[in-house]
């Protein structure tokens, strides 16, 4: 079936409108991604910047080196730990805050939204300085509170057993406000008639939340889950500022290892290989969430 001349003209006009954005995406995203993929098959390093003739094609050599690098497996384990523990915790805290902000009895909702969202826009360095004082083993506020309860001091950032949980708590506090706003928008789109009908049928508050609110928020859960997964696998700033990957590599993540390989040791080929592996992991995690969501909806 032939399209009308008017619709064809509108289609061409639409492409002209999006052409600048597509060009910018291609130049500043598409080309670097392709370059990183190609670099992962070479030994591109500091010397290659001055003389490209020194670049050699290594095939899967960088990937094989990663498989035999214990630091890579440590970084992968730490990243998965952060994503699998910090991700659900962040979603839970975000949803709880959204329910409180969206409650009918809550006053000054805009003020509370601003307060909860403030950590998201606060500079990480400032947040890190505050939290390092909170975590200080000698005069930190957290250890002071534990001391009042008769619990001994904990070296939160100096003990490998506690360093990653400490990073998770700080990251959840700093970032939950973003997901909270998404949940608030989703809660406001849940029809009030559904809650009223369930209440008339004798459903309790928990039953209304479980059987009305949660199913209605399914698309929101998917969006928040995907965004949280992508963000958690890209963890870099928090351990870089707070612990520099220590102690004993307990907070070294995939992106932090990528940074060290690429910009400390100038092994760009190895760094590019790490980025490709990280991309595949994030892609698999996102695809799994979408598939589980579709299966739950069917």
Secondary structure as the mmCIF struct_conf table of DSSP 4:
data_model
#
loop_
_struct_conf.conf_type_id
_struct_conf.id
_struct_conf.beg_label_comp_id
_struct_conf.beg_label_asym_id
_struct_conf.beg_label_seq_id
_struct_conf.end_label_comp_id
_struct_conf.end_label_asym_id
_struct_conf.end_label_seq_id
HELX_LH_PP_P HELX_LH_PP_P1 UNK A 2 UNK A 4
HELX_RH_AL_P HELX_RH_AL_P1 UNK A 5 UNK A 25
HELX_RH_PI_P HELX_RH_PI_P1 UNK A 26 UNK A 30
HELX_RH_AL_P HELX_RH_AL_P2 UNK A 31 UNK A 39
TURN_TY1_P TURN_TY1_P1 UNK A 40 UNK A 41
STRN STRN1 UNK A 42 UNK A 42
STRN STRN2 UNK A 45 UNK A 45
HELX_RH_AL_P HELX_RH_AL_P3 UNK A 46 UNK A 50
HELX_RH_3T_P HELX_RH_3T_P1 UNK A 52 UNK A 54
STRN STRN3 UNK A 57 UNK A 57
TURN_TY1_P TURN_TY1_P2 UNK A 59 UNK A 60
HELX_RH_AL_P HELX_RH_AL_P4 UNK A 61 UNK A 67
TURN_TY1_P TURN_TY1_P3 UNK A 68 UNK A 68
HELX_RH_AL_P HELX_RH_AL_P5 UNK A 70 UNK A 81
HELX_RH_PI_P HELX_RH_PI_P2 UNK A 82 UNK A 86
HELX_RH_AL_P HELX_RH_AL_P6 UNK A 87 UNK A 102
TURN_TY1_P TURN_TY1_P4 UNK A 104 UNK A 105
HELX_RH_AL_P HELX_RH_AL_P7 UNK A 109 UNK A 121
BEND BEND1 UNK A 122 UNK A 122
HELX_RH_AL_P HELX_RH_AL_P8 UNK A 124 UNK A 134
TURN_TY1_P TURN_TY1_P5 UNK A 135 UNK A 135
TURN_TY1_P TURN_TY1_P6 UNK A 137 UNK A 139
HELX_RH_AL_P HELX_RH_AL_P9 UNK A 141 UNK A 148
TURN_TY1_P TURN_TY1_P7 UNK A 149 UNK A 150
HELX_LH_PP_P HELX_LH_PP_P2 UNK A 151 UNK A 153
TURN_TY1_P TURN_TY1_P8 UNK A 156 UNK A 158
BEND BEND2 UNK A 159 UNK A 159
HELX_RH_AL_P HELX_RH_AL_P10 UNK A 160 UNK A 188
TURN_TY1_P TURN_TY1_P9 UNK A 189 UNK A 189
BEND BEND3 UNK A 190 UNK A 190
HELX_RH_AL_P HELX_RH_AL_P11 UNK A 192 UNK A 200
TURN_TY1_P TURN_TY1_P10 UNK A 201 UNK A 202
HELX_RH_AL_P HELX_RH_AL_P12 UNK A 205 UNK A 208
HELX_RH_PI_P HELX_RH_PI_P3 UNK A 209 UNK A 213
HELX_RH_AL_P HELX_RH_AL_P13 UNK A 214 UNK A 216
TURN_TY1_P TURN_TY1_P11 UNK A 217 UNK A 217
HELX_RH_AL_P HELX_RH_AL_P14 UNK A 218 UNK A 233
TURN_TY1_P TURN_TY1_P12 UNK A 234 UNK A 234
HELX_RH_AL_P HELX_RH_AL_P15 UNK A 237 UNK A 242
TURN_TY1_P TURN_TY1_P13 UNK A 243 UNK A 245
BEND BEND4 UNK A 247 UNK A 247
TURN_TY1_P TURN_TY1_P14 UNK A 248 UNK A 251
HELX_RH_AL_P HELX_RH_AL_P16 UNK A 254 UNK A 259
HELX_RH_PI_P HELX_RH_PI_P4 UNK A 260 UNK A 264
BEND BEND5 UNK A 265 UNK A 265
STRN STRN4 UNK A 267 UNK A 267
HELX_RH_AL_P HELX_RH_AL_P17 UNK A 268 UNK A 297
#
